Every structure is written in C-alpha cells, then in structure tokens.
C-alpha cells in the first residue's frame, strides 16, 4: 500500500469522526449534555489541527462557535 493511500484512509476516518463530533454537539438540546459533547469535540479538533488535517485557526473558530451555541442553549 502506498503511503498516500494510507494517509488518505487515515485522513478520511479522522475527518468523519470530526464531522460526527461537531454534529453531535449541534444536535443536543440539553446544555449539560452539549457541554460533555463539546469536550469530546475539542479533543478531536485539536488532534486534527495537530496532524495538519485542518488549520489551527479553523479548529479554534469551530470551538468558539460551538461554545457560543452552548451558551445560547437554555
């Protein structure tokens, strides 16, 4: 297997996990449950930024927007 194919499959699975984590936070209606999901998503976002899958500022922007979303939950 070529290195690029291995990287492609790894990136694809990481990106899928990342998107699922973001959707899980946005789909919550309960503030405490959304906060738990945010901490999980934060770890995934930081790992994705560290590995170069997404840019660090992209990860920071997503974390900021998700925390604003949670603050607006009642």
N, CA, C and O atoms as a Tripos MOL2 file, in Angstrom:
@<TRIPOS>MOLECULE
protein
  296   295    74     0     0
PROTEIN
NO_CHARGES

@<TRIPOS>ATOM
      1 N           0.8460   -1.1820    0.0000 N.3       1 UNK1
      2 CA          0.0000    0.0000    0.0000 C.3       1 UNK1
      3 C           0.8900    1.2440    0.0000 C.2       1 UNK1
      4 O           1.8600    1.3350    0.7520 O.2       1 UNK1
      5 N           0.5420    2.1760   -0.8430 N.am      2 UNK2
      6 CA          1.3170    3.4070   -0.9190 C.3       2 UNK2
      7 C           1.0800    4.2730    0.3100 C.2       2 UNK2
      8 O           0.0410    4.1900    0.9660 O.2       2 UNK2
      9 N           2.0550    5.0880    0.5960 N.am      3 UNK3
     10 CA          1.9530    5.9860    1.7500 C.3       3 UNK3
     11 C           0.7780    6.9410    1.5980 C.2       3 UNK3
     12 O           0.0720    7.2310    2.5640 O.2       3 UNK3
     13 N           0.5780    7.4250    0.3850 N.am      4 UNK4
     14 CA         -0.5110    8.3800    0.1660 C.3       4 UNK4
     15 C          -1.8750    7.7200    0.3790 C.2       4 UNK4
     16 O          -2.8120    8.3690    0.8460 O.2       4 UNK4
     17 N          -1.9880    6.4420    0.0410 N.am      5 UNK5
     18 CA         -3.2510    5.7400    0.2630 C.3       5 UNK5
     19 C          -3.5120    5.5600    1.7510 C.2       5 UNK5
     20 O          -4.6440    5.7070    2.2120 O.2       5 UNK5
     21 N          -2.4590    5.2400    2.4990 N.am      6 UNK6
     22 CA         -2.6110    5.1100    3.9490 C.3       6 UNK6
     23 C          -3.0210    6.4380    4.5690 C.2       6 UNK6
     24 O          -3.9080    6.4880    5.4220 O.2       6 UNK6
     25 N          -2.3730    7.5080    4.1360 N.am      7 UNK7
     26 CA         -2.7040    8.8380    4.6630 C.3       7 UNK7
     27 C          -4.1350    9.2070    4.3010 C.2       7 UNK7
     28 O          -4.8510    9.7980    5.1090 O.2       7 UNK7
     29 N          -4.5560    8.8580    3.0780 N.am      8 UNK8
     30 CA         -5.9000    9.1840    2.6400 C.3       8 UNK8
     31 C          -6.9400    8.4770    3.5090 C.2       8 UNK8
     32 O          -7.9230    9.0920    3.9240 O.2       8 UNK8
     33 N          -6.7320    7.2080    3.7820 N.am      9 UNK9
     34 CA         -7.7060    6.4810    4.6070 C.3       9 UNK9
     35 C          -7.7070    6.9920    6.0440 C.2       9 UNK9
     36 O          -8.7620    7.0880    6.6710 O.2       9 UNK9
     37 N          -6.5250    7.3200    6.5640 N.am     10 UNK10
     38 CA         -6.4470    7.8560    7.9210 C.3      10 UNK10
     39 C          -7.1340    9.2200    7.9900 C.2      10 UNK10
     40 O          -7.8980    9.4870    8.9170 O.2      10 UNK10
     41 N          -6.8590   10.0810    7.0080 N.am     11 UNK11
     42 CA         -7.4760   11.4120    6.9970 C.3      11 UNK11
     43 C          -8.9830   11.3170    6.8520 C.2      11 UNK11
     44 O          -9.7220   12.0800    7.4740 O.2      11 UNK11
     45 N          -9.4400   10.3790    6.0280 N.am     12 UNK12
     46 CA        -10.8700   10.2340    5.8140 C.3      12 UNK12
     47 C         -11.5720    9.8230    7.1120 C.2      12 UNK12
     48 O         -12.6270   10.3610    7.4470 O.2      12 UNK12
     49 N         -10.9880    8.8780    7.8330 N.am     13 UNK13
     50 CA        -11.6190    8.4450    9.0800 C.3      13 UNK13
     51 C         -11.5780    9.5490   10.1330 C.2      13 UNK13
     52 O         -12.5360    9.7280   10.8860 O.2      13 UNK13
     53 N         -10.4750   10.2870   10.1880 N.am     14 UNK14
     54 CA        -10.3830   11.4000   11.1440 C.3      14 UNK14
     55 C         -11.3880   12.4890   10.8080 C.2      14 UNK14
     56 O         -12.0200   13.0550   11.7000 O.2      14 UNK14
     57 N         -11.5360   12.7830    9.5110 N.am     15 UNK15
     58 CA        -12.4740   13.8250    9.1030 C.3      15 UNK15
     59 C         -13.9170   13.4060    9.4060 C.2      15 UNK15
     60 O         -14.7350   14.2320    9.8100 O.2      15 UNK15
     61 N         -14.2220   12.1280    9.2080 N.am     16 UNK16
     62 CA        -15.5540   11.6230    9.5160 C.3      16 UNK16
     63 C         -15.8440   11.7320   11.0070 C.2      16 UNK16
     64 O         -16.9280   12.1580   11.4040 O.2      16 UNK16
     65 N         -14.8790   11.3490   11.8250 N.am     17 UNK17
     66 CA        -15.0510   11.4490   13.2810 C.3      17 UNK17
     67 C         -15.2230   12.9090   13.6980 C.2      17 UNK17
     68 O         -16.0210   13.2200   14.5810 O.2      17 UNK17
     69 N         -14.4780   13.7870   13.0620 N.am     18 UNK18
     70 CA        -14.5580   15.2130   13.3750 C.3      18 UNK18
     71 C         -15.9440   15.7580   13.0550 C.2      18 UNK18
     72 O         -16.5540   16.4350   13.8820 O.2      18 UNK18
     73 N         -16.4370   15.4660   11.8660 N.am     19 UNK19
     74 CA        -17.7570   15.9650   11.4740 C.3      19 UNK19
     75 C         -18.8560   15.3920   12.3630 C.2      19 UNK19
     76 O         -19.8010   16.0950   12.7220 O.2      19 UNK19
     77 N         -18.7320   14.1180   12.7160 N.am     20 UNK20
     78 CA        -19.7270   13.4960   13.5920 C.3      20 UNK20
     79 C         -19.7320   14.1520   14.9690 C.2      20 UNK20
     80 O         -20.7910   14.3580   15.5620 O.2      20 UNK20
     81 N         -18.5530   14.4750   15.4690 N.am     21 UNK21
     82 CA        -18.4640   15.1170   16.7810 C.3      21 UNK21
     83 C         -19.0960   16.5100   16.7520 C.2      21 UNK21
     84 O         -19.7790   16.9030   17.6980 O.2      21 UNK21
     85 N         -18.8690   17.2490   15.6740 N.am     22 UNK22
     86 CA        -19.4530   18.5840   15.5560 C.3      22 UNK22
     87 C         -20.9750   18.5080   15.4720 C.2      22 UNK22
     88 O         -21.6820   19.3050   16.0890 O.2      22 UNK22
     89 N         -21.4710   17.5400   14.7010 N.am     23 UNK23
     90 CA        -22.9180   17.3760   14.5850 C.3      23 UNK23
     91 C         -23.5320   16.9370   15.9040 C.2      23 UNK23
     92 O         -24.6610   17.3150   16.2200 O.2      23 UNK23
     93 N         -22.7990   16.1410   16.6780 N.am     24 UNK24
     94 CA        -23.3130   15.6810   17.9660 C.3      24 UNK24
     95 C         -23.5120   16.8480   18.9130 C.2      24 UNK24
     96 O         -24.4860   16.8790   19.6650 O.2      24 UNK24
     97 N         -22.6000   17.8070   18.8840 N.am     25 UNK25
     98 CA        -22.7380   18.9880   19.7530 C.3      25 UNK25
     99 C         -23.9190   19.8230   19.2990 C.2      25 UNK25
    100 O         -24.7320   20.2490   20.1190 O.2      25 UNK25
    101 N         -24.0200   20.0620   18.0010 N.am     26 UNK26
    102 CA        -25.1030   20.9060   17.4920 C.3      26 UNK26
    103 C         -26.4700   20.2680   17.6490 C.2      26 UNK26
    104 O         -27.4800   20.9690   17.7050 O.2      26 UNK26
    105 N         -26.5140   18.9420   17.7200 N.am     27 UNK27
    106 CA        -27.7920   18.2440   17.8250 C.3      27 UNK27
    107 C         -28.3440   18.1620   19.2290 C.2      27 UNK27
    108 O         -29.4920   17.7590   19.4170 O.2      27 UNK27
    109 N         -27.5590   18.5310   20.2140 N.am     28 UNK28
    110 CA        -28.0170   18.4350   21.6050 C.3      28 UNK28
    111 C         -28.9540   19.5820   21.9620 C.2      28 UNK28
    112 O         -28.7800   20.7220   21.5310 O.2      28 UNK28
    113 N         -29.9450   19.2350   22.7610 N.am     29 UNK29
    114 CA        -30.8860   20.2450   23.2580 C.3      29 UNK29
    115 C         -30.6150   20.5660   24.7270 C.2      29 UNK29
    116 O         -31.0040   21.6240   25.2200 O.2      29 UNK29
    117 N         -29.9460   19.6440   25.4210 N.am     30 UNK30
    118 CA        -29.6510   19.8060   26.8400 C.3      30 UNK30
    119 C         -28.2690   20.4330   26.9890 C.2      30 UNK30
    120 O         -27.3060   19.9810   26.3690 O.2      30 UNK30
    121 N         -28.1750   21.4690   27.8080 N.am     31 UNK31
    122 CA        -26.9280   22.2110   27.9490 C.3      31 UNK31
    123 C         -25.8130   21.3710   28.5710 C.2      31 UNK31
    124 O         -24.6670   21.4480   28.1270 O.2      31 UNK31
    125 N         -26.1270   20.5750   29.5820 N.am     32 UNK32
    126 CA        -25.0890   19.7800   30.2390 C.3      32 UNK32
    127 C         -24.5630   18.6840   29.3150 C.2      32 UNK32
    128 O         -23.3640   18.4060   29.2930 O.2      32 UNK32
    129 N         -25.4600   18.0670   28.5570 N.am     33 UNK33
    130 CA        -25.0420   17.0300   27.6130 C.3      33 UNK33
    131 C         -24.2310   17.6490   26.4730 C.2      33 UNK33
    132 O         -23.2630   17.0480   26.0060 O.2      33 UNK33
    133 N         -24.6110   18.8260   26.0310 N.am     34 UNK34
    134 CA        -23.8740   19.5000   24.9720 C.3      34 UNK34
    135 C         -22.4730   19.8800   25.4410 C.2      34 UNK34
    136 O         -21.5280   19.8580   24.6520 O.2      34 UNK34
    137 N         -22.3350   20.2250   26.7020 N.am     35 UNK35
    138 CA        -21.0250   20.5590   27.2580 C.3      35 UNK35
    139 C         -20.1070   19.3430   27.2590 C.2      35 UNK35
    140 O         -18.9180   19.4600   26.9650 O.2      35 UNK35
    141 N         -20.6570   18.1750   27.5870 N.am     36 UNK36
    142 CA        -19.8700   16.9380   27.5320 C.3      36 UNK36
    143 C         -19.4080   16.6660   26.1100 C.2      36 UNK36
    144 O         -18.2480   16.3330   25.8670 O.2      36 UNK36
    145 N         -20.3350   16.8160   25.1810 N.am     37 UNK37
    146 CA        -20.0000   16.5670   23.7710 C.3      37 UNK37
    147 C         -18.9770   17.5850   23.2680 C.2      37 UNK37
    148 O         -18.1450   17.2590   22.4210 O.2      37 UNK37
    149 N         -19.0330   18.8090   23.7830 N.am     38 UNK38
    150 CA        -18.0660   19.8260   23.3780 C.3      38 UNK38
    151 C         -16.6600   19.4420   23.8010 C.2      38 UNK38
    152 O         -15.7120   19.6430   23.0420 O.2      38 UNK38
    153 N         -16.5080   18.8970   24.9930 N.am     39 UNK39
    154 CA        -15.1740   18.5000   25.4410 C.3      39 UNK39
    155 C         -14.6200   17.3810   24.5620 C.2      39 UNK39
    156 O         -13.4240   17.3570   24.2760 O.2      39 UNK39
    157 N         -15.4760   16.4550   24.1320 N.am     40 UNK40
    158 CA        -15.0440   15.3970   23.2230 C.3      40 UNK40
    159 C         -14.6600   15.9800   21.8670 C.2      40 UNK40
    160 O         -13.6520   15.5920   21.2760 O.2      40 UNK40
    161 N         -15.4720   16.9140   21.3840 N.am     41 UNK41
    162 CA        -15.2030   17.5180   20.0840 C.3      41 UNK41
    163 C         -13.9310   18.3600   20.1160 C.2      41 UNK41
    164 O         -13.2090   18.4330   19.1220 O.2      41 UNK41
    165 N         -13.6570   18.9940   21.2530 N.am     42 UNK42
    166 CA        -12.4570   19.8120   21.3900 C.3      42 UNK42
    167 C         -11.2020   18.9680   21.2260 C.2      42 UNK42
    168 O         -10.2500   19.3780   20.5620 O.2      42 UNK42
    169 N         -11.2070   17.7830   21.8360 N.am     43 UNK43
    170 CA        -10.0600   16.8830   21.7120 C.3      43 UNK43
    171 C          -9.8550   16.4850   20.2560 C.2      43 UNK43
    172 O          -8.7280   16.4860   19.7610 O.2      43 UNK43
    173 N         -10.9370   16.1480   19.5750 N.am     44 UNK44
    174 CA        -10.8410   15.7310   18.1760 C.3      44 UNK44
    175 C         -10.3700   16.8850   17.3000 C.2      44 UNK44
    176 O          -9.5470   16.6930   16.4060 O.2      44 UNK44
    177 N         -10.8900   18.0820   17.5550 N.am     45 UNK45
    178 CA        -10.4670   19.2570   16.7820 C.3      45 UNK45
    179 C          -8.9800   19.5440   16.9760 C.2      45 UNK45
    180 O          -8.2720   19.8490   16.0160 O.2      45 UNK45
    181 N          -8.5110   19.4470   18.2160 N.am     46 UNK46
    182 CA         -7.0990   19.7110   18.4860 C.3      46 UNK46
    183 C          -6.1960   18.6710   17.8250 C.2      46 UNK46
    184 O          -5.1310   19.0100   17.3090 O.2      46 UNK46
    185 N          -6.6190   17.4080   17.8410 N.am     47 UNK47
    186 CA         -5.8310   16.3680   17.1850 C.3      47 UNK47
    187 C          -5.7970   16.5730   15.6840 C.2      47 UNK47
    188 O          -4.7610   16.3720   15.0500 O.2      47 UNK47
    189 N          -6.9260   16.9730   15.1080 N.am     48 UNK48
    190 CA         -6.9890   17.2080   13.6700 C.3      48 UNK48
    191 C          -6.0980   18.3850   13.2800 C.2      48 UNK48
    192 O          -5.4560   18.3590   12.2300 O.2      48 UNK48
    193 N          -6.0580   19.4060   14.1180 N.am     49 UNK49
    194 CA         -5.2050   20.5590   13.8340 C.3      49 UNK49
    195 C          -3.7330   20.1940   13.9870 C.2      49 UNK49
    196 O          -2.8960   20.6470   13.2060 O.2      49 UNK49
    197 N          -3.4170   19.3820   14.9800 N.am     50 UNK50
    198 CA         -2.0320   18.9950   15.2100 C.3      50 UNK50
    199 C          -1.4950   18.1200   14.0880 C.2      50 UNK50
    200 O          -0.3140   18.1900   13.7490 O.2      50 UNK50
    201 N          -2.3630   17.2970   13.5160 N.am     51 UNK51
    202 CA         -1.9190   16.4070   12.4480 C.3      51 UNK51
    203 C          -1.9340   17.0760   11.0810 C.2      51 UNK51
    204 O          -1.4580   16.4950   10.1060 O.2      51 UNK51
    205 N          -2.4770   18.2930   10.9950 N.am     52 UNK52
    206 CA         -2.4910   19.0100    9.7330 C.3      52 UNK52
    207 C          -3.7280   18.7450    8.8960 C.2      52 UNK52
    208 O          -3.8010   19.1750    7.7450 O.2      52 UNK52
    209 N          -4.6950   18.0470    9.4570 N.am     53 UNK53
    210 CA         -5.9290   17.7720    8.7290 C.3      53 UNK53
    211 C          -6.7070   19.0670    8.4900 C.2      53 UNK53
    212 O          -7.2350   19.2940    7.4010 O.2      53 UNK53
    213 N          -6.7690   19.9050    9.5130 N.am     54 UNK54
    214 CA         -7.3680   21.2310    9.3930 C.3      54 UNK54
    215 C          -6.3820   22.2420    9.9780 C.2      54 UNK54
    216 O          -5.4530   21.8780   10.6990 O.2      54 UNK54
    217 N          -6.5990   23.4930    9.6610 N.am     55 UNK55
    218 CA         -5.7270   24.5500   10.1710 C.3      55 UNK55
    219 C          -6.0630   24.8260   11.6340 C.2      55 UNK55
    220 O          -7.2000   24.6270   12.0610 O.2      55 UNK55
    221 N          -5.0850   25.2770   12.3900 N.am     56 UNK56
    222 CA         -5.2880   25.5510   13.8200 C.3      56 UNK56
    223 C          -6.3600   26.6110   14.0340 C.2      56 UNK56
    224 O          -7.1690   26.5000   14.9560 O.2      56 UNK56
    225 N          -6.3690   27.6140   13.2080 N.am     57 UNK57
    226 CA         -7.3900   28.6610   13.3690 C.3      57 UNK57
    227 C          -8.7800   28.1370   13.0370 C.2      57 UNK57
    228 O          -9.7680   28.5900   13.6140 O.2      57 UNK57
    229 N          -8.8630   27.1880   12.1120 N.am     58 UNK58
    230 CA        -10.1320   26.5560   11.8000 C.3      58 UNK58
    231 C         -10.6500   25.8110   13.0280 C.2      58 UNK58
    232 O         -11.8360   25.8880   13.3470 O.2      58 UNK58
    233 N          -9.7720   25.0970   13.7120 N.am     59 UNK59
    234 CA        -10.1580   24.3840   14.9280 C.3      59 UNK59
    235 C         -10.6010   25.3710   16.0020 C.2      59 UNK59
    236 O         -11.6180   25.1540   16.6620 O.2      59 UNK59
    237 N          -9.8570   26.4360   16.1790 N.am     60 UNK60
    238 CA        -10.2010   27.4450   17.1820 C.3      60 UNK60
    239 C         -11.5470   28.0960   16.8700 C.2      60 UNK60
    240 O         -12.3510   28.3320   17.7720 O.2      60 UNK60
    241 N         -11.7890   28.3830   15.6000 N.am     61 UNK61
    242 CA        -13.0490   29.0000   15.1850 C.3      61 UNK61
    243 C         -14.2200   28.0590   15.4690 C.2      61 UNK61
    244 O         -15.2640   28.4910   15.9550 O.2      61 UNK61
    245 N         -14.0450   26.7880   15.1670 N.am     62 UNK62
    246 CA        -15.1100   25.8180   15.4340 C.3      62 UNK62
    247 C         -15.3880   25.6930   16.9220 C.2      62 UNK62
    248 O         -16.5480   25.6320   17.3290 O.2      62 UNK62
    249 N         -14.3380   25.6530   17.7420 N.am     63 UNK63
    250 CA        -14.5320   25.5590   19.1870 C.3      63 UNK63
    251 C         -15.2620   26.7870   19.7090 C.2      63 UNK63
    252 O         -16.1380   26.6760   20.5670 O.2      63 UNK63
    253 N         -14.9050   27.9470   19.1950 N.am     64 UNK64
    254 CA        -15.5430   29.1830   19.6340 C.3      64 UNK64
    255 C         -17.0240   29.1970   19.2670 C.2      64 UNK64
    256 O         -17.8690   29.5600   20.0850 O.2      64 UNK64
    257 N         -17.3310   28.8060   18.0490 N.am     65 UNK65
    258 CA        -18.7250   28.8090   17.6000 C.3      65 UNK65
    259 C         -19.5600   27.7920   18.3690 C.2      65 UNK65
    260 O         -20.7210   28.0490   18.6880 O.2      65 UNK65
    261 N         -18.9730   26.6450   18.6630 N.am     66 UNK66
    262 CA        -19.7070   25.6390   19.4210 C.3      66 UNK66
    263 C         -19.9640   26.1010   20.8510 C.2      66 UNK66
    264 O         -21.0360   25.8510   21.4020 O.2      66 UNK66
    265 N         -18.9870   26.7740   21.4510 N.am     67 UNK67
    266 CA        -19.1930   27.2560   22.8220 C.3      67 UNK67
    267 C         -20.2480   28.3640   22.8460 C.2      67 UNK67
    268 O         -21.0170   28.4600   23.8020 O.2      67 UNK67
    269 N         -20.2910   29.1950   21.8110 N.am     68 UNK68
    270 CA        -21.3560   30.2040   21.7270 C.3      68 UNK68
    271 C         -22.7240   29.5450   21.5730 C.2      68 UNK68
    272 O         -23.7120   29.9960   22.1530 O.2      68 UNK68
    273 N         -22.7680   28.4800   20.7910 N.am     69 UNK69
    274 CA        -24.0090   27.7310   20.6170 C.3      69 UNK69
    275 C         -24.5040   27.1900   21.9680 C.2      69 UNK69
    276 O         -25.6940   27.2550   22.2740 O.2      69 UNK69
    277 N         -23.5850   26.6630   22.7580 N.am     70 UNK70
    278 CA        -23.9560   26.0890   24.0570 C.3      70 UNK70
    279 C         -24.3990   27.1820   25.0220 C.2      70 UNK70
    280 O         -25.3200   26.9760   25.8130 O.2      70 UNK70
    281 N         -23.7550   28.3290   24.9640 N.am     71 UNK71
    282 CA        -24.1640   29.4340   25.8440 C.3      71 UNK71
    283 C         -25.5730   29.8830   25.5550 C.2      71 UNK71
    284 O         -26.2820   30.3130   26.4640 O.2      71 UNK71
    285 N         -26.0050   29.7900   24.2810 N.am     72 UNK72
    286 CA        -27.3410   30.2160   23.9000 C.3      72 UNK72
    287 C         -28.4150   29.1960   24.2780 C.2      72 UNK72
    288 O         -29.6010   29.5240   24.3020 O.2      72 UNK72
    289 N         -28.0040   27.9600   24.5740 N.am     73 UNK73
    290 CA        -28.9810   26.9580   24.9880 C.3      73 UNK73
    291 C         -29.5480   27.3490   26.3430 C.2      73 UNK73
    292 O         -28.8370   27.8720   27.2010 O.2      73 UNK73
    293 N         -30.8190   27.0930   26.5220 N.am     74 UNK74
    294 CA        -31.4500   27.4970   27.7630 C.3      74 UNK74
    295 C         -31.6520   26.4260   28.6840 C.2      74 UNK74
    296 O         -32.1800   26.6420   29.7750 O.2      74 UNK74
@<TRIPOS>BOND
     1     1     2 1
     2     2     3 1
     3     3     4 2
     4     3     5 am
     5     5     6 1
     6     6     7 1
     7     7     8 2
     8     7     9 am
     9     9    10 1
    10    10    11 1
    11    11    12 2
    12    11    13 am
    13    13    14 1
    14    14    15 1
    15    15    16 2
    16    15    17 am
    17    17    18 1
    18    18    19 1
    19    19    20 2
    20    19    21 am
    21    21    22 1
    22    22    23 1
    23    23    24 2
    24    23    25 am
    25    25    26 1
    26    26    27 1
    27    27    28 2
    28    27    29 am
    29    29    30 1
    30    30    31 1
    31    31    32 2
    32    31    33 am
    33    33    34 1
    34    34    35 1
    35    35    36 2
    36    35    37 am
    37    37    38 1
    38    38    39 1
    39    39    40 2
    40    39    41 am
    41    41    42 1
    42    42    43 1
    43    43    44 2
    44    43    45 am
    45    45    46 1
    46    46    47 1
    47    47    48 2
    48    47    49 am
    49    49    50 1
    50    50    51 1
    51    51    52 2
    52    51    53 am
    53    53    54 1
    54    54    55 1
    55    55    56 2
    56    55    57 am
    57    57    58 1
    58    58    59 1
    59    59    60 2
    60    59    61 am
    61    61    62 1
    62    62    63 1
    63    63    64 2
    64    63    65 am
    65    65    66 1
    66    66    67 1
    67    67    68 2
    68    67    69 am
    69    69    70 1
    70    70    71 1
    71    71    72 2
    72    71    73 am
    73    73    74 1
    74    74    75 1
    75    75    76 2
    76    75    77 am
    77    77    78 1
    78    78    79 1
    79    79    80 2
    80    79    81 am
    81    81    82 1
    82    82    83 1
    83    83    84 2
    84    83    85 am
    85    85    86 1
    86    86    87 1
    87    87    88 2
    88    87    89 am
    89    89    90 1
    90    90    91 1
    91    91    92 2
    92    91    93 am
    93    93    94 1
    94    94    95 1
    95    95    96 2
    96    95    97 am
    97    97    98 1
    98    98    99 1
    99    99   100 2
   100    99   101 am
   101   101   102 1
   102   102   103 1
   103   103   104 2
   104   103   105 am
   105   105   106 1
   106   106   107 1
   107   107   108 2
   108   107   109 am
   109   109   110 1
   110   110   111 1
   111   111   112 2
   112   111   113 am
   113   113   114 1
   114   114   115 1
   115   115   116 2
   116   115   117 am
   117   117   118 1
   118   118   119 1
   119   119   120 2
   120   119   121 am
   121   121   122 1
   122   122   123 1
   123   123   124 2
   124   123   125 am
   125   125   126 1
   126   126   127 1
   127   127   128 2
   128   127   129 am
   129   129   130 1
   130   130   131 1
   131   131   132 2
   132   131   133 am
   133   133   134 1
   134   134   135 1
   135   135   136 2
   136   135   137 am
   137   137   138 1
   138   138   139 1
   139   139   140 2
   140   139   141 am
   141   141   142 1
   142   142   143 1
   143   143   144 2
   144   143   145 am
   145   145   146 1
   146   146   147 1
   147   147   148 2
   148   147   149 am
   149   149   150 1
   150   150   151 1
   151   151   152 2
   152   151   153 am
   153   153   154 1
   154   154   155 1
   155   155   156 2
   156   155   157 am
   157   157   158 1
   158   158   159 1
   159   159   160 2
   160   159   161 am
   161   161   162 1
   162   162   163 1
   163   163   164 2
   164   163   165 am
   165   165   166 1
   166   166   167 1
   167   167   168 2
   168   167   169 am
   169   169   170 1
   170   170   171 1
   171   171   172 2
   172   171   173 am
   173   173   174 1
   174   174   175 1
   175   175   176 2
   176   175   177 am
   177   177   178 1
   178   178   179 1
   179   179   180 2
   180   179   181 am
   181   181   182 1
   182   182   183 1
   183   183   184 2
   184   183   185 am
   185   185   186 1
   186   186   187 1
   187   187   188 2
   188   187   189 am
   189   189   190 1
   190   190   191 1
   191   191   192 2
   192   191   193 am
   193   193   194 1
   194   194   195 1
   195   195   196 2
   196   195   197 am
   197   197   198 1
   198   198   199 1
   199   199   200 2
   200   199   201 am
   201   201   202 1
   202   202   203 1
   203   203   204 2
   204   203   205 am
   205   205   206 1
   206   206   207 1
   207   207   208 2
   208   207   209 am
   209   209   210 1
   210   210   211 1
   211   211   212 2
   212   211   213 am
   213   213   214 1
   214   214   215 1
   215   215   216 2
   216   215   217 am
   217   217   218 1
   218   218   219 1
   219   219   220 2
   220   219   221 am
   221   221   222 1
   222   222   223 1
   223   223   224 2
   224   223   225 am
   225   225   226 1
   226   226   227 1
   227   227   228 2
   228   227   229 am
   229   229   230 1
   230   230   231 1
   231   231   232 2
   232   231   233 am
   233   233   234 1
   234   234   235 1
   235   235   236 2
   236   235   237 am
   237   237   238 1
   238   238   239 1
   239   239   240 2
   240   239   241 am
   241   241   242 1
   242   242   243 1
   243   243   244 2
   244   243   245 am
   245   245   246 1
   246   246   247 1
   247   247   248 2
   248   247   249 am
   249   249   250 1
   250   250   251 1
   251   251   252 2
   252   251   253 am
   253   253   254 1
   254   254   255 1
   255   255   256 2
   256   255   257 am
   257   257   258 1
   258   258   259 1
   259   259   260 2
   260   259   261 am
   261   261   262 1
   262   262   263 1
   263   263   264 2
   264   263   265 am
   265   265   266 1
   266   266   267 1
   267   267   268 2
   268   267   269 am
   269   269   270 1
   270   270   271 1
   271   271   272 2
   272   271   273 am
   273   273   274 1
   274   274   275 1
   275   275   276 2
   276   275   277 am
   277   277   278 1
   278   278   279 1
   279   279   280 2
   280   279   281 am
   281   281   282 1
   282   282   283 1
   283   283   284 2
   284   283   285 am
   285   285   286 1
   286   286   287 1
   287   287   288 2
   288   287   289 am
   289   289   290 1
   290   290   291 1
   291   291   292 2
   292   291   293 am
   293   293   294 1
   294   294   295 1
   295   295   296 2
@<TRIPOS>SUBSTRUCTURE
     1 UNK1         2 RESIDUE 1 A UNK
     2 UNK2         6 RESIDUE 1 A UNK
     3 UNK3        10 RESIDUE 1 A UNK
     4 UNK4        14 RESIDUE 1 A UNK
     5 UNK5        18 RESIDUE 1 A UNK
     6 UNK6        22 RESIDUE 1 A UNK
     7 UNK7        26 RESIDUE 1 A UNK
     8 UNK8        30 RESIDUE 1 A UNK
     9 UNK9        34 RESIDUE 1 A UNK
    10 UNK10       38 RESIDUE 1 A UNK
    11 UNK11       42 RESIDUE 1 A UNK
    12 UNK12       46 RESIDUE 1 A UNK
    13 UNK13       50 RESIDUE 1 A UNK
    14 UNK14       54 RESIDUE 1 A UNK
    15 UNK15       58 RESIDUE 1 A UNK
    16 UNK16       62 RESIDUE 1 A UNK
    17 UNK17       66 RESIDUE 1 A UNK
    18 UNK18       70 RESIDUE 1 A UNK
    19 UNK19       74 RESIDUE 1 A UNK
    20 UNK20       78 RESIDUE 1 A UNK
    21 UNK21       82 RESIDUE 1 A UNK
    22 UNK22       86 RESIDUE 1 A UNK
    23 UNK23       90 RESIDUE 1 A UNK
    24 UNK24       94 RESIDUE 1 A UNK
    25 UNK25       98 RESIDUE 1 A UNK
    26 UNK26      102 RESIDUE 1 A UNK
    27 UNK27      106 RESIDUE 1 A UNK
    28 UNK28      110 RESIDUE 1 A UNK
    29 UNK29      114 RESIDUE 1 A UNK
    30 UNK30      118 RESIDUE 1 A UNK
    31 UNK31      122 RESIDUE 1 A UNK
    32 UNK32      126 RESIDUE 1 A UNK
    33 UNK33      130 RESIDUE 1 A UNK
    34 UNK34      134 RESIDUE 1 A UNK
    35 UNK35      138 RESIDUE 1 A UNK
    36 UNK36      142 RESIDUE 1 A UNK
    37 UNK37      146 RESIDUE 1 A UNK
    38 UNK38      150 RESIDUE 1 A UNK
    39 UNK39      154 RESIDUE 1 A UNK
    40 UNK40      158 RESIDUE 1 A UNK
    41 UNK41      162 RESIDUE 1 A UNK
    42 UNK42      166 RESIDUE 1 A UNK
    43 UNK43      170 RESIDUE 1 A UNK
    44 UNK44      174 RESIDUE 1 A UNK
    45 UNK45      178 RESIDUE 1 A UNK
    46 UNK46      182 RESIDUE 1 A UNK
    47 UNK47      186 RESIDUE 1 A UNK
    48 UNK48      190 RESIDUE 1 A UNK
    49 UNK49      194 RESIDUE 1 A UNK
    50 UNK50      198 RESIDUE 1 A UNK
    51 UNK51      202 RESIDUE 1 A UNK
    52 UNK52      206 RESIDUE 1 A UNK
    53 UNK53      210 RESIDUE 1 A UNK
    54 UNK54      214 RESIDUE 1 A UNK
    55 UNK55      218 RESIDUE 1 A UNK
    56 UNK56      222 RESIDUE 1 A UNK
    57 UNK57      226 RESIDUE 1 A UNK
    58 UNK58      230 RESIDUE 1 A UNK
    59 UNK59      234 RESIDUE 1 A UNK
    60 UNK60      238 RESIDUE 1 A UNK
    61 UNK61      242 RESIDUE 1 A UNK
    62 UNK62      246 RESIDUE 1 A UNK
    63 UNK63      250 RESIDUE 1 A UNK
    64 UNK64      254 RESIDUE 1 A UNK
    65 UNK65      258 RESIDUE 1 A UNK
    66 UNK66      262 RESIDUE 1 A UNK
    67 UNK67      266 RESIDUE 1 A UNK
    68 UNK68      270 RESIDUE 1 A UNK
    69 UNK69      274 RESIDUE 1 A UNK
    70 UNK70      278 RESIDUE 1 A UNK
    71 UNK71      282 RESIDUE 1 A UNK
    72 UNK72      286 RESIDUE 1 A UNK
    73 UNK73      290 RESIDUE 1 A UNK
    74 UNK74      294 RESIDUE 1 A UNK
